[in-house]
């Protein structure tokens, strides 16, 4: 099974960590093992795709504290908690704090793999959306102040003559700015441009 993204296993129990690592790597998944939450945080960086499997009860920094720190850092990776029987209430609190699921030890390997596949798919989709948003922001930032005014007017459905009257410029000048906007936004049509401006919050659907 081929999946994009790295699965981070965080557990101070070496045997449990290596057991999960062996299972997941045997299925073709890319993994990284971490003996503590701090070890994960030291190297996670700005990884955009993957997921995290974290034990709830760990020394120094618990799974809950790790989840809080990941949220503080705006880490986009989905988190699945691994818990002992007595830690279930804590795992439920973790889900309320943002974890997507929890599994009790001993872990049902195949059920966990299915959930990981869901998490990786969600992570890839979130990363794609983030790239689209970043690209759109970059294109919008390339517009001059006047081009931005024209773009906003186009998003409101105004024609060139109406835009010219509103901005106090000639229709020919509006046409030039509009052409520049289309080129900078990479829009093949007015409809395409408006879709991008709606995504940027510059127009209402």
N, C-alpha and C positions, 0 to 999 in steps of 0.2 A: 504494500500500500504506500503510495507516494503522496506526501502532503508537504506543503510549504510551511515554513515557520519552525522555530525551535521550541521544544517542550522543556521547561525548566522544572526539575524535581528538587524540592527543598525539604529536607528532613535530616535531623541530627542522628537518626538511627541508620547507621551505615547499611545494615542488612536489608532494611525496608527500602532504602533509597536505591541500592544496587539491584534489588529484586524487581522494582518497578522499571528501572532503567533497562534491565535485560529484556523484560517483556516488551517494552515499547520499541527498543532498538531492533528487536527480532522481527518486528512488523514493518521495518523500514522507516520508522520515525526518527527524526534527528533530536537528540536529547542533550541536556547539560545537567549535571548533578551538582548540588550545592549542600554543604553540611550545615549551613546556617542561613538565616534570613540576611544577615550582614554580607555573607559571601555573594548572595544573589544581587543585592543592591550595589555591591562594588563593581559589578560587571554588566548589569542589565542595559545601561546606556539608554539610547533612544530606539531600541529595537521596536519595530512597528508590527511585526507579525509573529504569532506563536501563542503559547499559553503557559500558565504557571500552575504546578501542582504543589501545594504547600501543606505540610503537617500543621495541625492546630497547635499542639503543645510542644514548644521548643524552648530551650533555655535562652536567656538574654533578650531575644525578641520573639514573641509568639506569632502564630499565623495571623491572629487578629491585628497585632501591631504592624506586621508586615503589610497587611492589606491597607491599613490606614496610611502607611508611608508611601505605598504605590499610588494611592489616590492623590496624596499630596504632591507627588511628582508627575501627576497626569499620565501615568503609565497606561497605555491602551490595552495591554494584554489581559485576556480573561483569566480569572483565578478560580481553581477548583481546590477545595479544602479536603484534606485527608485526616480522619479523626479516629481516635479510640472510642470505645463504647461510651465511656463516661464523659466524653467531650462533645456529645451531640448538641446540647444546648448552646455551647460555645460556637459550634459550627453553624447552627441556625442564626446566631447573631452575626456571624461572618457573612452569611448570605444576605441578611438584611443590610449589611454594610457594603455589599457589592459583589461578593463571590457568586459565581453562577451555579454552583452545585457543591455537594459534599458527599464523600464516600467513607464508610466505616471500614476499619481494619478488622479482619483481613479483606483486602479490596477484591471485589469481583472484577477481574482483569478485563473481560470482554465488554462489560457494561461501562467501565471506565474508558476503554478505547473508543467506544461509540460516542461518549460525551466529549472526549478530546477532539474527535473528528468534527463534532458540531462547533466546538470552541475555535478550532483552527479555521473553519469556514467563516465563522463570524468575524474572526480576527482579520482574515484576508479581505472581507468585504469592508470592514471598518478602515483598513489601510488604503483600499482603493478610493473610498470616499474622501479620506484625508488628503490623498494625492490630488484628487479632482478639485477639492476646495483650495488647496495650496496653489494649484495651477490657475484657477479662476482669480484668486486674490492677486497673483502676480500680474495677470493680464490687466485687471482693473487698475492696479497701481501704475501701470505704464501709460494710462490715459492722462492727458493734460487736463487742467481744470475746465477749460471750455469743452473739450471732448466729453468729459464726464457730465457736464450740463446737458449736452446734446443727447448723450446716451440715456440719461434719466428722462428726458422729454420723449424720446422714442419709446421708452418703456411705458410711458403713460398713454401711448397711442397717438401722439401728435404727428401731423404731417410736417414736411419741411417748411412750408409757408407759415404754419402756426408756430413752429419752433423759432423761426426767424423773427416773427413779430414779438414773441415772448422775450427773446434774448436781445432784441434790438440789433440784429445783424442781418445781412442779406441772405436770401435763400441759397445763393451760390456758395456762400461761406458755410452755411449749414450743410450743404451737400458735401463739401470738402471734409468737414469735421466728421460727418456721418461715415464717409468712406474710410477715414482713418480709424474710426472706432471699429468698423467691421473688420478691417485688416488686423488691428491689434488684438481684437477678441477672437480672431480666427473663425468668425461667423460666416457661414455660407449663404445665409438668408436673414431677412429681418426677423422671421420666426425663431431662427436659431439664436440670434442675438438676444431676443426677448427672453428666451428660455434661460440663457446664461444670466441675464440681469435679474430674473426672478430668483434663481438659485443664490444670487449674491444679495438678495433682499432689497433690490432696487425697484422692484415692481411687484404688484399683486396679481395672483392668478385669477 
